[in-house]
Amino acid sequence: MLYIIFALLTDYRILVEQRTAKGRTDITLETHDHVFIMELKFDKSANEVLEQIEAKRYADAFTLSGKKVVKVGIAFSVKDERNITEWIIR
């Protein structure tokens, strides 16, 4: 769903399940001067999601791009709200 929104509303480069040295990012969105690394998890906290981005060092793949790297952790609730429950941007 997020991919469709970004693809229809922007001209930015969008990659899904992009491989890095230690895993795959869920969504990578590249603008002219930023790289947004987005990780999505069900029934976990946004902090836990960001911990995965840090632990797997997803940002390392973009350090030579010269762009500012922004990490986004998005938590969904499947059991209760069936919606985005929390997000953190660093």
TAJO-V875228 format. One record per pair of residues at least 24 apart in sequence whose ideal C-beta (glycine too) atoms are under 10 Angstrom apart, sorted by the first residue. I is the first residue (numbers start at 1). J is the second residue. Records with the same first field share a line. If there is no record, write none. Layout:
BEGIN
I: J + J
END
This chain:
BEGIN
2: 26 + 27 + 29 + 38 + 40 + 74 + 84
3: 27 + 29 + 38
6: 36 + 38
12: 36
18: 58 + 61 + 62
19: 61
20: 56 + 57 + 58 + 59 + 60 + 61 + 62
21: 56 + 57 + 58 + 60 + 61
22: 55 + 56 + 57 + 58 + 60 + 61
23: 52 + 53 + 55 + 56 + 57 + 58
24: 56 + 58
25: 52 + 53 + 56 + 58 + 59 + 61 + 62 + 71
26: 52 + 53 + 58 + 72 + 74
27: 72 + 74
28: 58 + 61 + 62 + 69
29: 70 + 72
30: 62 + 65 + 67
31: 67 + 68 + 70
32: 67
33: 65 + 66 + 67 + 68
34: 62 + 65 + 67 + 68 + 69 + 70
35: 59 + 61 + 62 + 63 + 65 + 66 + 67 + 68 + 69 + 70 + 71
36: 62 + 67 + 68 + 69 + 70 + 71 + 72 + 89
37: 61 + 62 + 69 + 70 + 71 + 72 + 73 + 90
38: 70 + 71 + 72 + 73 + 74 + 87 + 89
39: 71 + 72 + 73 + 74 + 75
40: 72 + 73 + 74 + 75 + 76 + 84 + 87
41: 73 + 74 + 75 + 76
42: 75 + 76 + 77 + 78 + 79 + 85
43: 75 + 76 + 77 + 78 + 79 + 80 + 85
44: 73 + 75 + 76 + 77 + 85 + 86
45: 73 + 75 + 85 + 86 + 88
46: 72 + 73 + 74 + 75 + 84 + 85 + 86 + 87 + 88 + 89
47: 73 + 75 + 86 + 88
48: 73 + 75 + 86
49: 73 + 74 + 75 + 76 + 86 + 87 + 88
50: 74 + 75 + 87 + 88 + 89 + 90
53: 88 + 90
54: 90
59: 90
END
